[in-house]
Amino acid sequence: MMSWMAWTWPTALFFIAIFSAMGVLTLLELRYPGGQERKGVFGLVTTRGDRLFMTILGSIYILLAGLGLFGMPLWWPLAVAFAWAVFCFWKV
């Protein structure tokens, strides 16, 4: 199925997770339009989409830093990225 490109299952699952999160946010926006803008600890007024974007971008940097500093496996950087995601949607 994925032989046309150098995809691995973890890479495919990562992209599936991103598109699934975007789908969930789309459904939330259709169900509860307008979102809930709020001011977080960084002083930014953000919506759900903004927080998702910051979560994905921050997680990528955390995982790349973990790969560069510690190498494989990436379980600890993944835990930090998950904590970042919780922080982004809770406080930011």
Backbone bond lengths (Angstrom), bond angles and torsions (degrees), N, CA, C in turn:
res aa  C-N    CA-C-N  psi(-1)  N-CA   C-N-CA  omega(-1)  CA-C   N-CA-C  phi
1 M - - - 1.443 - - 1.529 111.44 -
2 M 1.314 117.21 -42.83 1.457 120.03 -177.16 1.526 112.09 -105.35
3 S 1.324 118.68 19.67 1.455 121.29 -175.01 1.530 113.44 -75.52
4 W 1.310 119.32 -12.50 1.454 121.52 -178.87 1.522 111.75 -72.51
5 M 1.307 117.45 -14.01 1.445 122.21 -179.36 1.523 107.90 -144.52
6 A 1.306 117.19 163.12 1.469 120.09 -177.89 1.530 110.86 -79.42
7 W 1.317 116.53 57.09 1.461 121.79 178.83 1.520 109.43 -86.12
8 T 1.303 114.05 145.99 1.459 119.93 170.35 1.527 106.57 -117.38
9 W 1.306 116.48 163.97 1.464 118.92 -179.65 1.522 112.74 -62.67
10 P 1.352 119.86 -40.78 1.471 117.92 176.62 1.532 112.69 -60.82
11 T 1.339 117.17 -38.12 1.463 120.13 177.78 1.521 110.55 -65.73
12 A 1.308 116.70 -44.18 1.465 120.23 178.78 1.519 110.98 -62.89
13 L 1.329 117.50 -41.66 1.472 120.36 178.90 1.526 111.57 -65.30
14 F 1.341 116.31 -34.99 1.465 120.18 177.23 1.528 110.52 -61.55
15 F 1.324 116.30 -47.26 1.458 119.39 -179.93 1.527 111.84 -69.75
16 I 1.311 117.33 -35.49 1.466 120.31 175.16 1.525 110.18 -61.97
17 A 1.333 116.67 -40.34 1.461 120.71 178.75 1.532 111.17 -64.58
18 I 1.324 117.09 -41.46 1.469 120.28 179.15 1.526 110.77 -63.76
19 F 1.325 116.81 -47.25 1.462 119.53 -179.46 1.526 111.61 -68.75
20 S 1.314 117.20 -31.90 1.467 119.90 175.77 1.521 110.83 -66.70
21 A 1.332 116.91 -41.66 1.468 120.42 177.62 1.526 110.59 -62.77
22 M 1.330 116.66 -40.23 1.465 119.42 177.22 1.521 110.85 -65.22
23 G 1.323 117.49 -37.66 1.463 121.04 176.99 1.517 112.16 -65.06
24 V 1.332 116.57 -42.03 1.470 120.28 177.67 1.520 110.31 -63.12
25 L 1.329 117.39 -42.82 1.464 119.59 178.47 1.523 111.32 -65.16
26 T 1.318 117.75 -35.38 1.462 120.73 176.44 1.518 110.42 -63.61
27 L 1.325 116.65 -45.26 1.474 120.08 178.02 1.530 111.76 -63.62
28 L 1.332 116.60 -39.74 1.472 119.53 176.95 1.523 111.21 -63.44
29 E 1.327 116.13 -39.57 1.471 119.46 179.59 1.521 111.01 -67.46
30 L 1.326 117.03 -36.74 1.464 119.35 177.13 1.530 111.22 -69.01
31 R 1.322 116.32 -37.66 1.473 120.58 -178.23 1.525 111.70 -77.14
32 Y 1.341 116.47 -43.62 1.464 122.51 -179.86 1.523 108.75 -124.36
33 P 1.338 117.47 82.83 1.474 119.65 -174.12 1.525 113.01 -64.69
34 G 1.317 113.93 153.04 1.452 120.04 175.75 1.501 114.22 92.75
35 G 1.309 118.13 -24.40 1.455 120.07 -177.88 1.508 110.90 62.53
36 Q 1.271 115.46 -177.93 1.451 120.76 179.31 1.516 107.84 -124.21
37 E 1.329 115.95 99.93 1.456 119.30 177.81 1.516 108.64 -71.99
38 R 1.331 114.87 139.81 1.457 118.48 177.05 1.517 109.48 -149.71
39 K 1.319 113.91 155.39 1.457 120.76 -179.82 1.518 108.04 -96.36
40 G 1.333 115.55 126.97 1.452 120.06 -175.42 1.510 112.97 -104.64
41 V 1.321 115.39 -165.83 1.454 121.35 -175.85 1.524 112.56 -69.47
42 F 1.309 118.42 -22.15 1.461 121.18 177.95 1.524 112.25 -84.77
43 G 1.325 117.09 -2.75 1.454 121.36 -179.41 1.509 113.38 80.78
44 L 1.322 117.77 13.58 1.454 122.14 179.51 1.520 109.83 -99.04
45 V 1.314 116.01 142.53 1.455 120.37 171.00 1.524 106.45 -90.69
46 T 1.325 116.54 118.12 1.463 120.93 -173.13 1.518 111.11 -125.48
47 T 1.332 114.40 155.99 1.463 122.02 172.50 1.532 107.41 -109.15
48 R 1.329 116.07 -179.54 1.469 119.44 178.51 1.515 111.67 -59.99
49 G 1.316 117.20 -41.68 1.464 120.89 179.85 1.520 112.41 -64.57
50 D 1.330 116.54 -39.91 1.467 120.18 176.90 1.522 110.60 -61.92
51 R 1.324 116.26 -43.31 1.466 120.07 -179.84 1.528 111.23 -66.10
52 L 1.330 117.56 -36.65 1.466 120.09 176.54 1.526 109.92 -64.91
53 F 1.323 117.28 -43.72 1.457 120.92 178.97 1.523 111.07 -60.45
54 M 1.327 117.74 -45.85 1.466 120.75 179.13 1.522 111.10 -65.36
55 T 1.334 116.50 -34.89 1.468 120.29 177.71 1.520 110.66 -64.60
56 I 1.319 117.96 -48.07 1.467 121.51 -178.55 1.518 110.61 -64.98
57 L 1.325 117.05 -45.89 1.459 120.33 -178.62 1.527 110.99 -63.84
58 G 1.323 116.83 -45.84 1.462 120.17 178.89 1.517 112.30 -63.75
59 S 1.328 116.75 -39.32 1.467 120.35 -179.88 1.521 111.05 -64.88
60 I 1.309 116.69 -38.87 1.464 119.75 177.77 1.528 110.33 -62.21
61 Y 1.328 117.21 -45.44 1.466 120.30 179.11 1.519 111.66 -64.58
62 I 1.323 117.78 -39.80 1.464 121.08 178.88 1.524 110.41 -63.18
63 L 1.324 116.88 -45.55 1.462 120.09 -179.45 1.531 111.84 -67.13
64 L 1.330 117.51 -38.75 1.468 119.71 177.57 1.529 110.97 -66.75
65 A 1.321 116.98 -39.81 1.467 120.03 176.92 1.524 110.37 -64.67
66 G 1.314 117.56 -41.74 1.460 120.52 177.56 1.514 111.79 -63.04
67 L 1.324 116.50 -39.35 1.459 120.52 178.70 1.522 110.70 -66.16
68 G 1.326 116.25 -40.88 1.461 119.46 -179.91 1.512 113.78 -72.16
69 L 1.328 117.21 -36.50 1.465 120.42 -176.65 1.523 113.33 -85.74
70 F 1.320 117.06 -39.74 1.465 120.11 -171.82 1.517 113.78 -116.28
71 G 1.320 118.44 -17.43 1.461 120.96 -176.96 1.516 111.24 77.04
72 M 1.320 114.71 -156.02 1.462 120.22 -178.10 1.516 109.37 -89.41
73 P 1.279 121.38 154.82 1.456 130.21 -6.26 1.526 110.83 -80.73
74 L 1.297 115.49 165.38 1.462 121.43 -174.28 1.526 113.14 -103.38
75 W 1.321 118.28 30.86 1.466 119.35 -177.11 1.523 112.13 -68.01
76 W 1.335 117.97 -42.34 1.466 119.23 179.69 1.531 112.05 -68.36
77 P 1.326 119.33 -46.41 1.467 117.98 174.81 1.534 112.70 -60.98
78 L 1.332 117.05 -32.36 1.460 119.73 177.01 1.529 110.77 -65.71
79 A 1.329 116.64 -38.75 1.469 120.38 176.69 1.529 110.75 -65.18
80 V 1.326 116.66 -39.87 1.471 120.28 177.61 1.528 109.94 -66.23
81 A 1.334 117.28 -40.37 1.467 121.03 178.24 1.529 110.65 -64.01
82 F 1.327 117.15 -38.53 1.458 120.17 176.92 1.529 110.56 -65.31
83 A 1.330 116.70 -41.55 1.472 120.40 176.47 1.531 110.41 -62.61
84 W 1.328 117.35 -38.03 1.463 121.64 176.71 1.530 110.35 -62.10
85 A 1.331 116.49 -41.31 1.466 120.93 179.32 1.523 110.73 -62.92
86 V 1.314 116.37 -43.26 1.472 120.02 178.48 1.525 109.73 -64.06
87 F 1.326 116.38 -42.62 1.466 120.63 178.62 1.520 111.51 -61.59
88 C 1.329 116.55 -43.71 1.471 120.08 -178.47 1.530 111.63 -61.80
89 F 1.307 117.66 -43.15 1.455 118.64 -177.65 1.515 112.90 -82.45
90 W 1.329 117.91 -16.33 1.456 120.80 -179.87 1.518 112.23 -92.40
91 K 1.342 116.89 -44.07 1.465 120.75 -171.91 1.520 115.37 -111.75
92 V 1.324 118.02 -32.04 1.477 119.15 -172.06 1.509 110.90 -76.98
